[in-house]
Amino acid sequence: MAAGRARAALGGIGAERARRRFRPPALKVAERGGAERTVYYLCPDHATPSGGVRAIYRHVDLLNEAGVDAAVLHHRSGFSCRWFEHSTRVVSASAVRLSPRDVLVVPEIYGPYFDQLPEGPRLVAFNQNAYLTFARLAPGQELTYRRFEAAMTVSRDSAEYLRFAFPGLDVAVVPNSIDGDLFHPGGGLPPRRLAMMPRKRREEADQILRLLGSRLEGWEVVEIDGRPEAEVATLLRESPIFLALGRQEGFGLPAAEAMASGCFVVGFPGFGGRELFDPQCSAPVEDGDVLGAAVRLADAIEVYETRPSELCEAGMRARRRIVEAWTPEGQRRSLLDFFAGLLGTGGASSALLDPLVVESK
């Protein structure tokens, strides 16, 4: 019993450390605002690749391109993501004084500390994965979005989750976009390579590979997790098959990027990724069904070894579907529509609204 209590205590310490990783920085607030307004996206200082962080940077770029003053708000002075190319405006918490006119956009990962967000700026949630909404809460801790004026999310699945959990919350879908110029098929037939990102389902990935056994003879298995964006794109265009290992995804960005690269994708959609998978050009598998995933992978491997053009054509159909449905223009229009609606009430300045209204038409 003593050992059990010790393990429980250590588990509690580990959970508290995990929560502290997402504690927001100390944010200073001005007593009154001037004529200017800035949209700040609070962002963790993640030096390793993260699809959620990449989406934050893209939102800020789109807003600035439309004439809206926006910036990524990192914790530490001088921090900026280096694993993808960008010229995004980045500021640190110590260099900013938020005013009542400013908008602070807060990701769901800061949920345990929503009550520590400063009074003053308008709050908007950017919940990219609704399944993380209640993650890392302390025992007995409640979560509320009452202080938030609205929320953005990236898929219908996450929107339904949030609307059910918080009936009074205004939830808008601002879809992700896939860069079809970066993620695209290569020339000719790619080598026998199976790509995957097993970070969330390491044990299931190991089972699937062991189930395949000698069927993988002559095939290279590569993991794309933790690699720079350009390197991931290169690996995907050189892989005819991608194993999707999503778990409770808000969207499923790795699978979408693999499809855009021409891969035939087999695996778990992870709920939020269900809208990505078309059985006519990919192979969705019931969540957690490792045998089913292995069987579908074995089928795909056999097709590629005997009729490679057939599998590549299925991958091309998936690419066309992805790049036509999740476009940069669609993301841009949805984002600008959201902010035009948000800032069109409550005394928003015409200086901010004019570019939004014009650009979103």
C-alpha positions in Angstrom: 0.0 0.0 0.0 2.9 2.4 0.8 4.3 1.7 -2.7 0.9 2.4 -4.2 0.7 5.7 -2.4 4.2 6.6 -3.4 3.4 5.9 -7.1 0.2 8.0 -6.8 2.2 10.9 -5.3 4.8 10.7 -8.0 2.0 10.7 -10.6 0.4 13.8 -9.0 3.8 15.5 -9.1 4.2 14.6 -12.8 0.7 15.9 -13.6 1.4 19.2 -11.9 4.7 19.6 -13.8 2.8 18.9 -17.1 0.3 21.6 -16.2 3.0 24.1 -15.3 4.5 23.7 -18.8 1.4 25.5 -20.1 1.2 28.2 -17.5 0.7 31.5 -19.3 3.4 34.1 -18.8 2.9 37.2 -16.7 1.0 39.6 -18.9 1.0 43.4 -18.2 -2.2 45.4 -18.8 -2.6 49.1 -19.5 -5.4 50.9 -17.7 -6.8 52.4 -20.8 -6.3 51.7 -24.5 -5.2 54.1 -27.3 -6.5 54.3 -30.8 -4.7 51.2 -32.0 -5.8 47.6 -31.5 -3.6 44.5 -31.8 -4.6 40.8 -32.0 -2.2 38.8 -29.9 -2.0 35.0 -30.3 -0.6 33.5 -27.0 1.8 30.7 -28.0 4.0 28.3 -26.1 7.7 28.4 -26.7 7.9 25.1 -28.6 11.2 24.7 -30.3 10.2 21.3 -31.8 7.7 21.0 -34.7 4.1 21.4 -33.8 1.1 21.7 -36.1 -0.8 23.8 -33.6 2.0 26.3 -33.4 2.4 26.4 -37.1 -1.4 27.2 -37.4 -1.0 30.1 -35.0 1.8 31.6 -37.0 -0.3 31.2 -40.2 -3.3 33.0 -38.6 -1.0 36.0 -37.6 0.4 36.2 -41.2 -3.1 36.2 -42.7 -4.3 38.9 -40.4 -1.3 41.1 -41.1 -1.7 40.6 -44.8 -5.3 41.8 -44.5 -4.2 45.0 -42.7 -5.0 43.9 -39.2 -2.3 44.4 -36.6 -1.4 41.0 -35.2 1.5 39.2 -33.5 2.5 35.9 -32.0 2.9 36.4 -28.3 5.7 34.1 -27.0 6.7 33.7 -23.3 10.4 34.4 -23.5 12.1 37.4 -25.0 13.8 36.6 -28.3 12.1 33.2 -28.9 10.8 32.4 -32.4 10.2 29.1 -34.1 13.0 28.0 -36.3 11.8 24.7 -37.7 9.9 26.3 -40.6 10.6 29.4 -42.7 8.6 32.5 -41.8 8.7 36.3 -41.4 5.8 36.4 -38.9 5.7 39.2 -36.4 6.7 37.8 -33.0 6.7 39.6 -29.6 7.4 38.5 -26.1 5.3 38.9 -23.0 7.7 41.2 -21.3 7.6 43.6 -24.2 3.7 43.9 -24.4 1.2 45.9 -22.4 -2.3 44.7 -23.3 -5.1 47.3 -23.5 -8.9 46.9 -23.3 -8.9 47.3 -27.1 -6.6 44.4 -27.8 -7.7 40.9 -28.4 -5.9 38.0 -26.7 -6.3 34.7 -28.6 -5.7 31.8 -26.2 -5.1 28.1 -27.2 -6.9 25.3 -25.3 -3.6 24.0 -23.8 -3.7 26.9 -21.3 -7.1 25.7 -19.9 -5.9 24.9 -16.4 -4.8 28.6 -16.0 -7.7 30.4 -17.7 -8.5 32.0 -14.4 -5.1 33.6 -14.4 -5.5 35.4 -17.7 -5.5 39.2 -17.2 -8.6 41.3 -16.9 -8.8 44.0 -19.6 -8.1 42.6 -23.1 -10.9 40.8 -25.0 -10.5 37.0 -24.9 -10.9 34.6 -27.8 -10.2 30.9 -27.6 -8.3 29.1 -30.4 -9.2 25.5 -29.6 -7.4 23.4 -32.2 -8.2 20.1 -30.5 -11.4 19.9 -28.4 -10.2 16.6 -26.9 -7.5 18.5 -25.0 -10.1 20.9 -23.6 -10.2 19.2 -20.2 -6.7 17.8 -20.3 -4.2 18.6 -17.5 -6.9 20.0 -15.1 -6.1 19.4 -11.5 -8.4 17.0 -9.6 -11.7 18.7 -9.0 -10.8 21.7 -11.1 -13.6 23.1 -13.3 -13.1 24.8 -16.6 -15.2 27.7 -17.9 -15.1 29.7 -21.1 -17.4 32.4 -19.5 -14.8 35.1 -20.0 -14.3 34.3 -23.6 -16.3 36.2 -26.2 -16.0 33.5 -28.8 -13.9 30.5 -29.9 -12.3 29.3 -33.1 -11.7 25.7 -33.9 -10.5 23.8 -37.0 -13.0 21.1 -37.7 -16.7 20.3 -37.4 -15.9 17.5 -34.9 -14.2 19.9 -32.5 -17.0 22.5 -33.0 -19.6 20.0 -32.0 -17.6 19.0 -28.9 -17.3 22.6 -27.8 -20.9 23.5 -28.4 -22.1 20.6 -26.4 -19.7 21.3 -23.5 -20.3 25.0 -23.4 -23.8 25.7 -24.7 -23.4 29.5 -24.5 -20.1 29.7 -26.3 -20.0 31.2 -29.8 -17.9 28.7 -31.8 -16.7 29.2 -35.4 -14.8 26.8 -37.6 -11.7 28.3 -39.2 -10.3 25.4 -41.2 -6.7 24.6 -41.6 -5.1 24.9 -45.0 -2.7 22.6 -46.7 0.2 24.1 -48.6 0.0 22.1 -51.9 3.1 23.8 -53.2 5.2 22.4 -50.3 3.4 19.1 -49.9 3.2 17.5 -53.3 4.1 14.2 -55.0 7.5 13.7 -56.4 8.4 12.6 -59.9 8.2 8.9 -60.8 7.5 6.0 -58.5 8.7 6.6 -54.9 10.9 3.9 -53.2 9.4 1.2 -50.9 9.0 3.4 -47.9 6.3 3.5 -45.2 6.1 6.9 -43.4 4.4 7.4 -40.1 4.2 9.7 -37.0 3.8 7.3 -34.0 4.2 9.9 -31.2 0.6 9.5 -29.9 0.4 5.7 -30.5 3.8 4.2 -30.1 2.6 0.9 -28.7 0.0 0.5 -31.4 2.6 1.4 -34.1 4.9 -1.3 -32.7 2.1 -3.9 -32.8 1.2 -3.0 -36.4 4.8 -3.4 -37.6 5.2 -6.7 -35.8 2.0 -8.0 -37.2 3.2 -7.1 -40.7 6.5 -9.0 -40.1 8.2 -10.3 -43.2 5.7 -8.4 -45.4 7.8 -5.3 -44.7 10.9 -7.0 -46.1 12.5 -4.6 -48.6 10.6 -1.6 -47.1 12.0 1.3 -45.2 10.0 2.6 -42.2 10.6 6.3 -41.5 9.2 8.5 -38.7 8.5 12.1 -39.5 8.0 13.3 -36.0 10.2 16.1 -34.8 11.6 16.9 -38.3 11.6 20.4 -39.9 8.7 21.1 -42.1 10.7 21.0 -45.4 12.3 17.7 -44.5 8.8 16.2 -43.6 7.6 17.3 -47.1 10.5 15.6 -48.8 10.0 12.3 -46.9 6.3 12.3 -47.6 6.7 12.8 -51.4 9.2 9.9 -51.3 6.8 7.6 -49.5 3.9 5.8 -51.3 2.2 4.8 -48.1 1.6 6.7 -44.8 0.4 5.0 -41.6 -1.9 7.4 -39.7 -1.7 7.0 -36.0 -4.0 9.8 -34.8 -5.6 9.7 -31.4 -8.5 12.1 -30.6 -7.4 14.6 -33.2 -8.8 18.1 -33.7 -8.0 17.8 -37.4 -5.2 15.3 -38.3 -2.6 17.5 -40.0 0.0 14.7 -40.6 -2.5 12.6 -42.5 -3.7 15.6 -44.5 -0.2 16.6 -45.5 0.6 13.0 -46.4 -2.5 12.9 -48.7 -1.4 16.2 -50.3 2.0 14.6 -51.0 0.3 11.7 -52.9 0.6 9.1 -50.2 -2.0 6.3 -49.8 -3.0 6.8 -46.2 -4.0 3.9 -44.0 -4.9 4.1 -40.3 -6.8 5.9 -37.6 -8.6 9.1 -38.4 -8.7 10.1 -34.8 -12.3 11.5 -34.9 -11.4 15.0 -36.0 -9.7 13.5 -39.0 -12.8 11.6 -40.3 -13.6 14.3 -42.8 -10.2 13.8 -44.4 -10.5 10.1 -45.1 -12.3 9.1 -48.2 -12.5 5.3 -48.5 -12.3 5.6 -52.3 -8.7 6.9 -52.0 -7.5 6.0 -48.5 -8.1 3.3 -45.9 -9.7 4.5 -42.6 -9.5 1.9 -39.8 -11.6 1.7 -36.7 -9.9 3.5 -33.8 -7.4 1.2 -32.1 -7.9 -1.7 -34.5 -4.3 -2.7 -34.9 -5.1 -5.9 -36.8 -7.3 -4.0 -39.2 -4.6 -1.5 -39.8 -2.0 -4.2 -40.4 -4.3 -6.0 -42.8 -5.0 -2.8 -44.8 -1.3 -2.0 -44.8 -0.5 -5.4 -46.1 -3.0 -5.0 -48.9 -1.5 -1.6 -49.8 2.0 -3.0 -49.8 0.9 -5.9 -52.1 -0.8 -3.5 -54.5 2.3 -1.3 -54.6 4.6 -4.2 -55.3 2.4 -5.6 -58.1 0.5 -2.7 -59.5 2.3 0.5 -58.2 0.5 2.9 -60.5 -2.9 1.8 -59.1 -1.9 2.8 -55.6 -0.2 6.0 -56.8 -3.4 7.0 -58.6 -5.4 6.5 -55.4 -2.9 8.8 -53.7 -3.3 11.4 -56.4 -7.1 11.3 -56.0 -6.6 11.9 -52.2 -4.3 14.8 -53.0 -6.8 16.5 -55.3 -9.5 16.2 -52.7 -7.3 17.7 -49.9 -5.8 20.6 -51.8 -9.3 21.6 -53.2 -11.1 21.4 -49.9 -8.5 22.8 -47.4 -7.2 25.8 -49.3 -5.3 28.9 -48.0 -8.1 31.1 -49.5 -10.7 29.2 -47.6 -8.8 29.5 -44.3 -8.2 33.2 -45.0 -11.8 34.0 -45.7 -13.1 32.1 -42.6 -10.5 33.8 -40.4 -11.3 37.3 -41.6 -15.1 36.7 -41.4 -14.6 35.6 -37.8 -12.8 38.7 -36.8 -15.0 41.0 -38.8 -18.0 39.6 -36.9 -16.1 39.7 -33.6 -14.9 43.3 -34.0 -18.0 44.6 -35.7 -19.7 45.0 -32.3 -18.8 46.6 -29.0 -17.3 49.8 -30.5 -14.7 48.3 -32.8 -12.9 50.9 -34.8 -13.6 51.4 -38.5 -9.8 51.5 -39.0 -9.7 47.8 -38.2 -12.9 46.7 -39.7 -12.5 48.3 -43.1 -9.7 46.1 -44.3 -11.4 43.0 -42.9 -14.7 43.7 -44.6 -13.1 44.5 -47.9 -10.7 41.6 -47.9 -13.3 39.0 -46.9 -15.7 39.9 -49.7 
